[in-house]
């Protein structure tokens, strides 16, 4: 039996533990089931303990897979062990203060200065901050305008949507989703990845960092989750090793996953607990820098801070960690927008050759998805000009895809399986990729949901028209709602004055 490891990384949102795993793995299962003569069994792997009077069973987490798919077809017998990188709890808890800080950030995000490099950090000289070819200040200005309009759009819609939800709950007893709260929590994940401290729930500043990042930004806690997951999947015990393993990362989770895959060996070691470090040293996957390693122990601080048990030149040997890594699939990814404005958040490792021949990076995007797009800054021919080879960074291939015809839903339905379609969809091609271990091979552009860049640009253009129409609609609704609330407020004041006059007459005033 061939054993495969699969790491799922969720994006922005309020995902509960295992919620992303549950939703995405269903599409993969559907893709596996559609293979001729396929048979499979899904196991949910529970932990050894559970909470007293718990409402739900406890799934396995940590170093162990949470779910396992045993798959059989003629000539092939394998199991897919599924791990989840969950980091939604690192986001700040929802509160009025969070909303106020969010809107202040959202309306000013377009003006944030560019993030070029982090030469002040020890070890950053091993990284290359990617830049898309031919991108000058005009392209960055367009991105900033897009960010400003996005913040303005949701500010305008928030009032009317919030009022609609309020009256639906109070007057009609309905329980619609709180769109404003969902949106604030979703997009604030991007804010979290760029801010330096994690704030509390009150209006006054009260930094409440996680204990593992007391002197570092909260994104370090997020990266710690992905790096520890990578190590747990890559360094299984000898009788429990995976023959190959993959990463599937959605939305902002693609930035998280890319950071984990690209982190240099010296900083990589800083994210690991002491017990894990000792295990890697015993396995000869970590230790002092080897003669051909890049590290020269430059002066300065690191992010995260160096653990006290590490020597100055201790590092993880990334070629051992990624020896059986076969590919990363990013979908709905904002990596391109990060490369335009905050490139220091998404650097490429340019000195450590860690990846085997054939390791792939697949990026899938939809023109109707406002977050995603082709990642030109990371294209193999572009990064090659800076000395980056496939051994440094898996070569990127971009694929345009129709996830959904509806705005916003296009961001979350990449792994939705449409049973009435015969052309292989993303779930089918991903299943083939995982099962066979061969190259990711979708149908030619123009077949089924797979499109060329001309269709992608048309979908972007139509989406802009939809956004403009929605903006006007919600602006009108917001104005009517405000006028209606003003009339109601004036009527209530009038009634209060009449009641006060009656009360004074009643007491003889």
C-alpha positions in Angstrom: 0.0 0.0 0.0 1.3 3.4 -1.0 0.8 6.0 1.8 0.2 9.7 0.9 0.1 12.7 3.2 -2.2 15.6 2.4 -2.1 19.0 4.3 -5.1 21.3 4.0 -4.7 25.0 4.9 -7.8 27.2 5.3 -8.0 30.8 4.3 -9.7 33.9 5.9 -12.8 33.2 7.9 -14.3 31.9 11.1 -13.7 28.2 10.4 -14.2 25.9 13.4 -11.7 23.1 13.9 -12.0 20.5 11.1 -14.7 22.6 9.2 -12.3 23.3 6.3 -11.1 19.7 6.2 -14.7 18.5 6.1 -15.8 20.8 3.3 -12.7 20.3 1.0 -12.2 16.6 1.5 -15.8 16.0 0.2 -14.8 17.3 -3.2 -11.7 15.2 -3.3 -13.8 12.1 -2.3 -16.2 12.8 -5.2 -13.3 13.1 -7.6 -12.0 9.7 -6.3 -15.4 8.1 -6.6 -15.8 9.1 -10.2 -12.7 7.1 -11.2 -13.6 3.8 -13.1 -13.6 0.7 -10.8 -12.7 2.8 -7.8 -13.5 1.7 -4.2 -12.8 3.7 -1.1 -13.5 4.0 2.6 -13.3 7.1 4.7 -12.2 6.9 8.4 -12.4 9.7 10.9 -9.6 9.2 13.3 -10.5 10.0 16.9 -8.2 11.0 19.7 -7.6 9.0 22.8 -9.7 11.4 25.0 -12.7 13.6 24.7 -14.4 16.4 26.7 -16.9 15.2 29.3 -20.5 15.8 28.1 -19.1 17.0 24.7 -21.6 17.7 22.0 -19.2 16.4 19.3 -16.7 13.6 19.1 -13.1 14.5 19.3 -11.0 14.1 16.1 -7.3 13.5 16.1 -5.0 16.5 15.5 -1.4 17.5 16.1 1.1 15.1 14.5 -1.6 12.5 13.6 -3.9 12.7 10.6 -7.5 13.6 11.3 -9.0 11.6 8.5 -7.9 8.7 6.2 -9.1 7.7 2.8 -8.3 4.1 1.8 -8.5 3.9 -2.0 -8.4 0.9 -4.3 -8.6 0.4 -8.0 -7.2 -2.2 -10.4 -3.4 -2.1 -10.0 -3.4 0.5 -7.2 -3.9 0.3 -3.4 -3.2 3.5 -1.4 -4.3 5.5 1.6 -4.5 9.3 1.8 -3.9 10.7 5.3 -5.4 14.1 5.7 -4.0 16.8 8.1 -5.5 20.2 8.7 -3.6 23.4 9.5 -6.1 25.4 11.5 -5.3 29.0 12.5 -8.7 30.8 12.7 -8.3 31.0 16.5 -5.3 33.3 16.1 -7.6 36.0 14.6 -8.9 38.6 17.0 -12.3 37.9 18.7 -15.3 39.7 17.2 -16.3 43.0 19.0 -17.4 46.5 18.3 -13.8 47.7 18.8 -12.7 45.2 16.2 -15.3 46.5 13.8 -14.1 50.1 14.3 -10.4 49.2 13.9 -11.3 47.1 10.9 -13.1 49.9 9.0 -10.3 52.3 9.8 -7.9 49.8 8.4 -10.0 48.8 5.4 -10.4 52.4 4.2 -6.8 53.3 4.7 -5.2 50.0 3.5 -4.7 51.4 0.0 -2.3 54.0 1.4 -0.1 51.6 3.3 3.6 51.9 2.2 5.1 49.2 0.1 7.0 46.5 2.0 10.2 46.0 0.0 12.5 43.8 2.1 13.6 43.0 5.7 17.3 43.5 5.6 17.1 44.3 9.3 16.2 40.7 10.0 19.0 38.1 10.3 18.7 35.5 7.5 16.5 37.6 5.2 19.5 37.9 2.8 18.7 34.3 1.8 15.3 35.4 0.4 14.2 37.2 -2.8 11.2 39.6 -2.7 9.3 38.8 -5.9 8.3 41.4 -8.5 6.1 40.8 -11.5 7.8 41.7 -14.8 6.9 45.0 -16.3 5.1 46.2 -13.1 5.7 49.9 -12.4 4.1 52.5 -10.2 1.0 52.6 -12.5 0.2 48.9 -11.9 0.6 49.4 -8.1 -1.6 52.5 -8.3 -4.3 50.3 -9.9 -4.0 47.8 -7.1 -4.3 50.6 -4.5 -7.4 52.0 -6.2 -8.9 48.5 -6.2 -8.3 48.2 -2.4 -9.8 51.6 -1.8 -12.9 50.8 -3.8 -13.3 47.5 -2.1 -13.2 49.1 1.3 -15.7 51.8 0.2 -18.0 49.2 -1.3 -18.3 47.2 1.8 -18.6 50.3 4.0 -21.6 51.4 1.9 -23.2 48.0 1.9 -22.6 47.3 5.6 -25.2 49.8 6.7 -28.1 48.5 4.6 -27.1 44.9 5.1 -26.7 45.3 8.8 -30.1 47.1 9.1 -31.8 44.3 7.0 -30.4 41.6 9.3 -31.4 43.6 12.4 -35.1 44.0 11.3 -35.3 40.4 10.0 -34.3 39.2 13.4 -36.4 41.6 15.5 -39.5 42.0 13.4 -39.9 38.7 11.6 -38.1 36.3 13.9 -35.8 35.2 11.1 -32.2 34.2 11.6 -30.3 35.3 8.5 -26.5 35.3 8.5 -24.9 38.4 9.8 -23.1 39.5 6.6 -21.3 42.4 8.3 -19.9 40.2 11.0 -18.9 37.5 8.6 -17.2 40.0 6.3 -15.3 41.8 9.1 -14.0 38.5 10.4 -13.1 37.3 6.9 -11.1 40.3 5.7 -9.6 41.0 9.1 -7.6 37.9 8.6 -5.6 39.8 5.9 -5.3 42.7 8.4 -4.0 40.2 11.0 -1.3 39.1 8.7 0.0 42.6 8.2 -0.3 44.1 11.7 2.4 44.1 14.3 0.3 43.3 17.4 -2.8 41.4 18.2 -5.3 43.7 20.0 -7.9 42.9 22.6 -11.7 43.4 22.4 -11.9 46.9 23.9 -11.5 50.3 22.4 -8.3 51.1 24.3 -5.1 49.5 23.1 -4.5 46.3 24.9 -2.1 44.0 23.0 -2.8 40.4 23.7 -0.3 38.3 21.7 -0.2 34.6 21.9 2.4 33.3 24.4 4.5 32.0 21.6 4.8 35.4 19.9 5.1 37.9 22.8 7.8 39.9 20.8 6.7 39.0 17.3 3.7 39.9 15.0 0.7 37.5 15.2 1.5 36.1 11.7 4.4 34.3 13.3 1.9 32.2 15.3 0.1 31.4 12.0 3.4 30.4 10.3 4.2 28.2 13.3 1.1 26.1 12.7 2.1 25.4 9.0 5.7 24.7 9.7 5.0 22.3 12.6 2.4 20.5 10.3 5.0 20.3 7.5 7.5 18.7 9.9 5.0 16.3 11.4 4.0 15.1 7.9 7.5 14.9 6.5 9.2 13.2 9.5 6.8 10.4 10.3 8.3 7.5 12.4 10.0 4.8 10.2 7.0 2.4 10.3 4.5 5.2 9.6 6.2 7.2 6.8 4.5 8.7 3.8 5.7 7.8 0.4 4.9 11.3 -0.9 2.9 14.3 0.4 1.1 17.4 -0.8 -0.3 20.8 0.4 -3.6 22.2 -0.7 -4.0 25.9 0.4 -7.0 28.1 -0.1 -7.2 32.0 -0.1 -5.0 33.6 2.6 -4.0 30.1 3.5 -1.9 30.0 0.3 0.2 32.8 1.8 0.6 30.8 5.0 1.5 27.7 3.1 4.0 29.5 0.8 5.7 31.1 3.8 6.1 27.6 5.4 7.5 26.1 2.2 9.9 29.0 1.5 11.2 29.7 5.1 15.0 29.4 5.3 16.4 26.5 7.3 17.8 28.8 10.1 14.5 30.5 10.7 12.6 27.2 10.2 14.3 25.9 13.3 13.0 28.8 15.4 9.3 27.6 15.0 9.9 24.1 16.4 9.4 22.9 20.0 12.5 21.5 21.7 11.3 17.9 21.5 10.7 18.1 17.7 14.2 19.7 17.3 15.8 16.8 19.2 14.0 14.3 17.0 15.2 16.0 13.8 18.8 16.1 15.2 18.6 12.4 16.0 17.4 11.7 12.5 20.2 13.9 11.0 17.6 16.3 9.5 18.8 19.2 11.6 21.9 20.4 13.4 24.9 22.7 12.8 25.3 24.2 9.4 27.0 21.9 6.8 30.0 23.2 4.8 27.8 23.8 1.7 25.0 25.5 3.6 24.4 29.2 3.0 24.3 30.4 6.6 27.1 32.7 7.7 25.6 33.6 11.0 25.0 37.4 10.3 24.4 39.7 13.3 20.9 40.9 14.1 17.6 39.6 15.4 15.4 37.0 13.8 11.7 36.6 13.5 10.6 34.6 15.4 13.2 35.0 18.1 15.9 32.3 18.4 15.1 29.6 21.0 17.6 29.5 23.8 18.5 25.8 23.1 19.7 26.6 19.5 23.3 27.5 18.6 23.9 30.4 16.3 24.4 28.2 13.2 21.8 25.5 14.0 19.3 25.0 11.2 16.9 22.5 9.7 18.1 20.7 6.6 15.2 21.6 4.2 16.3 19.1 1.5 15.5 16.3 4.0 12.2 17.9 5.1 11.0 18.3 1.5 12.6 15.1 0.1 9.2 13.5 -0.4 7.2 16.6 -1.0 5.6 16.5 -4.5 3.5 19.6 -4.8 1.4 22.5 -3.6 -1.9 23.5 -5.0 -3.0 27.1 -4.3 -6.5 28.2 -5.2 -8.3 31.6 -4.6 -4.9 32.9 -3.7 -4.0 36.6 -3.0 -0.2 35.9 -3.4 -0.2 38.2 -6.4 -1.6 41.1 -4.5 0.9 40.6 -1.7 3.7 40.6 -4.2 2.5 44.0 -5.5 2.3 45.8 -2.2 3.7 43.6 0.7 6.4 41.5 -1.1 8.4 41.1 2.2 5.5 38.9 3.4 6.0 36.4 0.5 9.7 36.1 -0.2 11.2 33.3 -2.3 14.1 31.2 -0.9 17.0 31.7 -3.4 19.9 29.8 -1.8 18.6 26.5 -0.4 18.0 23.7 -2.9 15.3 21.7 -1.1 12.9 20.3 -3.8 13.2 17.2 -5.9 12.8 17.2 -9.7 9.1 17.0 -10.6 7.8 18.9 -7.5 5.0 21.2 -8.7 3.3 24.4 -7.8 -0.2 24.7 -9.2 -2.2 27.9 -8.9 -5.9 27.9 -9.9 -7.9 31.1 -10.1 -11.3 32.4 -11.3 -11.8 35.8 -13.0 -14.9 36.3 -10.9 -13.0 35.7 -7.7 -11.9 39.2 -6.4 -9.1 37.7 -4.3 -7.4 35.4 -6.8 -5.5 35.9 -10.1 -2.4 34.7 -12.1 0.8 34.8 -10.0 3.1 36.5 -12.6 5.6 37.6 -9.9 6.3 33.9 -9.1 6.5 32.6 -12.7 9.5 30.3 -13.2 11.0 32.4 -16.0 10.7 35.6 -13.9 12.3 34.2 -10.7 15.0 32.5 -12.7 16.4 36.0 -13.5 17.3 36.2 -9.8 19.0 32.8 -9.6 15.9 30.9 -8.4 15.8 27.4 -9.9 13.1 24.6 -9.5 15.2 23.2 -6.7 14.8 26.5 -4.8 11.1 27.0 -5.6 8.7 24.6 -7.3 8.0 25.8 -10.9 4.6 27.6 -11.0 1.8 26.8 -13.5 -1.3 29.0 -13.6 -4.7 27.7 -14.6 -7.9 29.8 -15.2 -11.0 28.0 -14.0 -14.7 28.7 -13.5 -15.4 27.9 -9.9 -18.8 29.6 -9.9 -20.8 32.1 -12.0 -21.8 34.1 -8.9 -19.7 36.8 -7.3 -18.1 35.8 -3.9 -19.3 32.2 -4.3 -16.5 31.9 -6.9 -14.0 32.2 -4.1 -15.3 29.3 -2.1 -16.5 26.7 -4.7 -13.3 25.6 -6.4 -13.7 22.1 -4.9 -17.4 21.9 -5.6 -18.1 18.8 -7.7 -20.8 19.3 -10.4 -22.1 15.8 -11.2 -23.9 16.7 -14.4 -20.6 17.6 -16.2 -18.4 15.2 -18.1 -15.3 17.2 -18.6 -12.9 16.7 -15.7 -13.2 19.4 -13.0 -10.7 20.6 -10.5 -11.7 17.8 -8.1 -11.1 15.2 -10.8 -7.7 16.5 -11.8 -6.6 16.8 -8.2 -7.7 13.2 -7.5 -5.7 12.0 -10.5 -2.7 14.0 -9.3 -2.9 12.5 -5.8 -3.6 8.9 -6.9 -1.1 8.6 -9.7 1.7 10.8 -8.5 2.1 12.1 -12.1 2.1 15.7 -13.2 -1.0 17.8 -12.7 -2.8 17.6 -16.1 -6.1 19.5 -16.6 -8.1 19.5 -19.8 -7.0 22.0 -22.5 -8.2 25.6 -22.0 -11.7 26.0 -23.4 -13.0 22.6 -22.3 -15.5 22.4 -19.5 -14.6 24.9 -16.7 -11.0 25.4 -17.8 -10.6 28.7 -19.6 -7.9 30.7 -21.4 -6.7 34.2 -20.3 -9.1 35.8 -22.8 -12.1 34.3 -21.1 -10.5 35.1 -17.7 -10.3 38.8 -18.7 -13.9 38.9 -19.9 -15.0 37.4 -16.6 -13.1 40.1 -14.7 -14.7 42.8 -16.8 -18.2 41.5 -16.3 -17.5 41.2 -12.5 -16.5 44.8 -12.4 -19.9 45.7 -13.9 -21.6 43.6 -11.3 -19.7 45.2 -8.5 -20.6 48.7 -9.8 -24.3 47.7 -10.1 -24.3 46.3 -6.6 -22.6 49.4 -5.2 -25.3 51.7 -6.7 -28.0 49.3 -5.4 -26.7 49.2 -1.9 -26.0 53.0 -1.9 -29.7 53.6 -2.7 -30.9 51.0 -0.2 -28.6 52.5 2.4 -29.9 56.0 1.8 -33.5 54.8 2.0 -32.8 52.9 5.1 -31.1 55.9 6.7 -34.1 58.1 5.8 -36.5 55.6 7.1 -34.7 55.3 10.4 -34.6 59.0 10.7 -38.4 59.2 10.3 -38.8 56.5 12.9 -36.4 58.3 15.2 -38.3 61.6 14.8 -41.7 59.9 15.4 -40.3 58.3 18.6 -39.1 61.6 19.8 -42.5 63.1 19.1 -44.3 60.3 21.0 -41.9 60.7 23.9 -42.7 64.4 24.1 -46.4 63.7 24.1 -46.0 61.1 26.8 -44.0 63.5 28.9 -46.7 66.2 28.6 -49.4 63.7 29.6 -47.3 62.6 32.5 -46.9 66.2 33.7 -50.7 66.7 33.4 -51.3 63.4 35.3 -49.2 64.5 38.3 -50.7 68.0 38.2 -47.6 69.7 36.8 
